[in-house]
Amino acid sequence: MRTLARAALAPEAVPTAERQRAPSAARPGKGEDTMTRTALILGATGLVGGHCLRLALASQAYDEVRVLTRRPLDIEHPRLRQTVIDPDQLDQHQHEFQVDDLFCALGTTMKRAGSREAFRRVDEDLVVGAARLALQAGVQRRLVVSAV
């Protein structure tokens, strides 16, 4: 995870020739070496997702960082776009997946979930659903952290 996240959050580590080949690495109207990307973070209210969010906002790699959360975050940033959603309605937010990179750190504990079924719904079903939406949207990089 650390290596993959660093690569996504530190695109300057990727050789210039590779960045220029990537379809959205250099957007129209920007310089060739300018890396402007959009990230979507799922699970930003948790430990791992919160770290991903702070790293993404601290990085110059992203001109927009989107988060889909169950509850509002106690953070404001000019490049942060928060959307509070009902996780059971994730499919209704497919437009939010029009991004370059997805960081998925969705998860819960058995104690918090209350049952194996509820745990599986979060740690497996939501993660797979998010991956499906990302694939349909053409997200270039999909990074997943899971206990399952």
N, C-alpha and C positions, 0 to 999 in steps of 0.2 A: 504494500500500500504506500509506504513512504516514498519509494522510488517512483511509482506511478504518479502519485500526487505531486511530487517535485517536478516531474516532467511536464505535467499539466499546468502547474503554477509558475514554472520557470521556463517558459518557451525559449528564452534566450540561450538555453543550453542546447537547443536543437540547431544544427547547422543551418545557415541562411538558405542554402540551396533547397533543403527539405521544407523549410517554412514557405518558400515561394511556390513549391509544388502543391501545397495543401490548398484546397479550393477556397476556404474562407480565411486563411491565414492573413492575407493582405486584401483588405476590402477596397473597393473602388474609391478613389479620391484620397487614399492614404499612401504614404511612402512605402516602398518595397519592403523595407526592414521593419515597418510598424506592425506589431502584432496586436490586433484588436479582436477580442473574442468575447463571447457571452457565455457565462456559466450558469447552470441550474444546480442548486444544492437541495437535496431532500434529506431531512433529518437534522436540520440546522439547530434544532432546540436541544439536541443530545450532545454528548461529549465529543465524539469523533466529528460529527457534522458541524459542531460549533468551531472546532479547530480548523476544519476546511474553510468555513466561512471567513474566519479572521485572516487566514492565509490568503484567500482569494481577494479580499478587500485590500490587504496590504500590498498585493502584487500589482504591478502595472500591466500584467498580461490581460486583464479583463476590464473592458469599459462598462460592462454591466454584469452584476451578479444577482441572479434571481433566487428566491427561496420560496418554497411552498411549505407552509407549516400549519399545524393544528391550532396554534395560538401565536399571537404577535410576539416578536422578538423585542428585547429591550436594547436595541441597537439601531442607530440611524447612521446612514452614510450616503453621500451623493450618488454612488454607483450601485446602491442596494435597492432592489425592488422586491418588497415582501407581498405575498398573497396568502391570506389565511383561507384554508380550504377544509372541507370534510374529506378525510382520506378515502372514504367509501365512494366518493365522487371524483376520483383522480382522473378518470377518462374524460370528464367534462373540461379538463384543463389542458388538453392536448396542445393548444396553442402556446402554452408556456414552455413546451419542449423544443421550440424552434431556437435552439442554442448550439454552440459548438461543443461544449463539454458538460457532462452530467456527473455529479458526485452524489452517489446514493449511499447514505449512512442510516437508512431506516432500520429501526429495531426497537425491541422492548425486552422486558424480562418476564419470566413465567409468573412471578409474583404480581407484577403490575398488570399483565394480561389477564390473569385469573383462570385461564384454562389453556390446554394445549391447542385447541381450535383457534382461540383468539390470538395466541402467540404465533401460530402458523399464518394467520391472516396478515399480520404485520410483517413478520420476518421473512415470509416467503411470498405470499400472494401479492402484497403491495410492491415488493421489490421486483418480482417478475412482471407485474403490470407496468411499472415505471420503465423497465428495460424494453418492453414491447413498444411503449409510446416513444421512447428515445429512438429505437430502431426505425419506426415508421416516420419519424421526423428527420431522420438522417443525421443524428448527432454523431460527430466524429469520434469523440472519446467518451467512453462510459466507464466510470470507476465505481466499483461496488465494494462496500465493507459490510460483512454479515457474520453473525454468530452461527448461522445455519450451514 
